[in-house]
Amino acid sequence: TSSEREVSLASGAAVHEALVTSGVDAHLLDTRDHQALFNLKGQGFARAFIVLHGRGGEDGQVQAILDWQGIPYTGSGVLACALAMDKVLTKRVWQTFAATTYAELVAALGGSHFAIKPALEGSSVGVSRVGNQAELEAAYQKAGGIREKIMAEPWVTGRELTYPVIGGRV
């Protein structure tokens, strides 16, 4: 439904033709057909080849619908699409790109010791205490290296406690 609708339709037709010519059982779907879009799994679709331009296609909306239905698709996920579509926000993220050396961590976060950990794990899996460049390199690998999203934060010394809050009471 974006201002780039005609480009999307032409691109989709070209990709569809190439897939069918290659022997793939492919079908076109116009995202204006909301009933079909929200029932892809029920119609037996196993995967999606996204060929959409502009809002509604490149901004994560269609990707979210596919994720909700458990259908794998081409291209980036919801968050990456939403972020990349917003050019101002994307530039802000790149301007605050994370430090990659121990000296840069010290300059960016202060202190001399840091927790390096996978951003998407729990229970302290992959967490390391870092106090120099060599430890940073080892911690990076332990946290998953280039395969994982990794974060750094100042090391906090002390006990960690967890308390439930029920009905506003600890």
N, C-alpha and C positions, 0 to 999 in steps of 0.2 A: 504493500500500500504506500510505499515511500515515493518520493519524487523520482527515484531511479527504477520504478516498476517496469518500464518498457525494456530497460537494459537487463533486468533480472529475467524477464520472460524470454528474451532472445538468448541469453546465456543458458538458461535452463533448457530450452529447446535444443540448443547445440550439444550440451552435455548428454541429454536424454538420447538424442540420435546416436551419439558416439557409443554410449553404453549398450543400447539395443543392437547396434551394428556389431558390437563385440560379443554378443550373445548373452548379455546380462538381462534378467527379467526386471526391467526398470519401468516406473510409472511416473508421470508428471502429476504434481499436486499444486494447485494455486492456493496460497495461504489465505486468500480471501474466503475460502471454503472452511469456515471455522469448525463445522461439524466433522468434516473429514480430518482436519488438522488435529483436533483433540481426540480422535479415535483411530490413530494410525495403528496402534498395537492390535486393536480389535479387528482391523481390516487385514491383519497378517503381515504388516510391514516389519522387516527385520533390521533395517538400517536406513539411513538417510544421507543423501548426497546433497548438501546445502549449496544452492547456487542463487543466493539472494544478495542484493546490494542495497545499502542504505538502512534506515530505521526499520525495525521489525525483522530484519534478517541478519544484519551485521552487529546488532547491539545486544545480542544475547536473548532476545525474546523467544525466537523459534528454538534456540538451543535449550532454553528452560523447559519448554513444552516437551521437547524430545527427551530430556533428562527425566522429567516427571513420568514419562511413559516407559522409561528404561530402554530407549532406542539409541544405539550408538550412531554417531554422525561424523561427517568430515569437518575439519576446521577446529577452531579453538572452542573452549568451554564458555559458559555463561559469563563468569567474572572477567575473563580476558577480553571477550567481545564487548561487554559493557564498558570496560575501562578504555579499550582502544578506540571505541567509537567517540568517546568524549576527549577531544584533542587537548583541551586545556588541562584536564585531570591527568591525562597520560603524560604531558610535559612536566607537570608537578611531581609525579611519581619518579620519572627519570632524573629530575633535578635532585631528588633526595636518595638516589641510588645508594645502596648499602656499601659500607666500607669493606675492603677485601684484604687488608693487611692489618697486622696487630697495631702498628702505629696509627693507621686510620681509625681503628676502633677506639684507641685512647683519645684521639682528637675529637671523634664524634660523640662518644659516650662518657668520657671522663673515666677516672679510676684506672686500675691496673689489672684487674681480673674480670673475666667475662664468662657468662654461660653461653655456650654454643650448643644449639639443639635443633632437631628437626621441627619445623613449624607445624607439622600435621600429625604428631605422635603424642602419646600420653604416657603417664606412669614413669616419667623420667627416662624413657627409652632414648638412647643416643645422646644424652646430655654430657657435656664435658666442661670442666673448669679450665680456663685458658689464662696464662700469664705471660706468654711470649709468642713469637712468630712460629716456632717449631710446634708448640702445643696447639696453636690455631690450625696449622695444616693437618695435624693428626685428628683434631676434633672435627674438622670439616669432613674428612673421610668417614669418621665414625658416625656422623650425623646423616650420611648418605651421599656426600659428594655432589657431583653434577646431576644425579638422579632425583634429588629431593630439594624442596624449598627449605632453606636453613635460616635461622635467625640468631642474632646476638643481642644480649642485654647485659647490663652491669650485674656482676655477681653479688648476691645479697647473702651475708653471713647471718646465721641464726636459725631458729627452729621454724619449720613450716607446719602450720596447723590448719585443719579443715573443720568448720563448724556448719551444721545444717541450720537453715532458717526456715521455720514453719509458722505460718500465720503471723509473720512479723516478729517472732521470738527466736532468739538464738538457742 
